């Protein structure tokens, strides 16, 4: 993870009482052209038996676009074995069959290829940084978030699951403190604030601490906008609300920064954020588990976790490549259910939300690879080791989420597993939501 020597800062605490022009993939040319190259270790060779297992897994995937997938795997295998002439030959073949306005596998293939090229050229980190929230919309917020929120249920699913668990756990509390480790635009909390304000017993006093990544563009400006949003929301629903913003990496948060006060009922939220905190495979200090232990030490009433259901943290390069291909094949296919192939909005979302992650997963290693996803079972192990116990999502929360999904394609699925809920596309689980105490 890139810390860039940014000092943790806080925004003033506030008390409230009352489309961008897409980058186009051109045939036989690079999608992104970054001159600066970064040093990275050479890819390690994979054993023959391992390659056979990978090829079998690839054949078991959706046969749609099988030729594209096979070419991509051959390209990745050549790169893993440092056969650069073979790699360049396969890469040229892939360029002839991919397009960011084509079938889902063609669009995904374009970005997977750029990830491979970026790995070969050691330019993945530059691309990842370059694609992070480049442009704000008219309201001063990243427009891609709004588009993704509207066209598919992934963000709504996470917000509804987390808010529902917190509402259930804190329904009888009069003084509430929510710590959100990825506050984003803050809009995910407006329905919960409204629900708290409408309680028959009266609105609680609510405090929200929002954390933003200091390496993200517009991070500090975004916290000011979140403060403005909560000020408006507080007046609209007549609920006492205090907001404090922190600009700091999650793994560097300390108890003192969070200003924990006696008598507050505490809720902590990790939505699509905890995988950015490195674990023992990257840092001997294991910030990921350390952060979970820190949170457990705060004695929260509930801790919510929303994560991508993918295994890319410690897997070898070629295995990681196949997992990424499988995962994003389902996600790109799901986007087709809402937005047409030529829509600029879809292209922007795929580039700035999905392509940047794909490039980071494929092209980067060590601390430079910040997209390090784990499956629900692994998160269960980490949370259990930190002292947490499951707080099963209520049947009401699950039913509300399933009703929401009724407005989308029938191919979206939900699976209840040990008190957690997983959202998927067809047979592939994509997002998991769970709660803990």
C-alpha positions, 0 to 999 in steps of 0.5 A: 500500500502506498502511504506517500508520507501523508500525515493523518489529518482531521476535518473540523467536527460539526454539530448539527442540531436541527461524465467524463470522456472515456479512454478508448481502447484502440486495436493494436495500441495501448489503452493507457500510455504511461511513460514512467515504469516502476521496478517489480520482481519478475514473475515466477515460473509455474509448474506444469501440474499447476498449469493443467489445473488452471486450464481445467478451471478455465474450461469449466468457466462460462463457454461464452468467449472461450477463445478470448479466455484461452488467449488471455490464459496463454498470454498470462502463462507466457508472462509468468514464464518470462517468455516475452516473445510468446507473450507479445505474440499472444498479446497481439492476438488478444488485441484483435478480439477485444473491445471496450464496446463489445461483449462482456468478455471482450470488454473485460479482455481489453482490461485484463490485457492491459493489466498483463502489459502493465505487469510486463512494463512495471507500470501498474501502479501508475495506471491504478493511480491515474484511474482513481476518481479523475473527475467530479460531477456537478455536485462535487462528487465522483460521478462514477459512484452515482452511475454504479449505484443506479445501474446495479445493486452492488453498492445498495446491497452493501449499504442496506446490509450494513445499515440494517444490522446497525439499526437492529443492534442500536434500536434501543440506544439514545447516544450512538456513535458510528465509525465508517472506515470508508465514508465515501459520499456519506449518502449511504447513511441518510436512510438510517439517519431518517429511520433513527429520527422517526423512532417513536421513542424519539431521535437519538443523539448521533455522532458519525466519524468518517474516514477517507484514504489520504491517497485518494483524489479529493479526499479532504474536499470530499469530507467537507461535502459529507459534512454539508450533506449531514448538516442538511440531513440533520435539519431536514429530519430534526435529529442532533448529529455531529460529524468528524472526518479523518484523512488517514489510512485504515491501518494507521487509525489509533484509538485516540483519533476516534475520540471514543466517549463513555456511554455511547453505543458504538457501531463500526462499518467496513464496506469494501475497505478492509481488503485495502489494509495489508496483512501478514503477507505484506507487512510483518506487523499485520495491520489487517488483523491489528485493525480488527483487534483495535476495533474489538477493543473499542467494544462496539455493539456491532461491526459490519463487513462488506467485501468482494467474494474473491480470493486474490490476496496471497494467491500466485500470479497465474491463479490470481489471474484466473480468479480475476477473470472468473470474478469480473466475467460475472460482473461485466456480464451483469452490467450488460443487463442495464446499460447498452454496449455503447453507453459512455456511462458504462464505459466510464464505470468499467474503467474507473471502478473495475479496470483500475482494480483489475490492473492493480490485482494483475500488475502489482505486487507487494505493497503496491498491490492494494486490492487484496480480496479474501473470501467470507471464510477467511474473513470469518477466521480473522474476525474470530481470531480477533475475538468477534462473534457473528451477529446474524443479519435479521430476516427483515434485513434479508427480505428488504434486500431481496425485495430491492433485487426484484427491481433488477435482473432475475440473474442476481442471486442471494445466498444466506450462509451462517448469518451472512448474506452473499449477492451473486450473478447466476452461479458466482457469488460476488459480494458478502455482507456480515455483522459481528459483535 
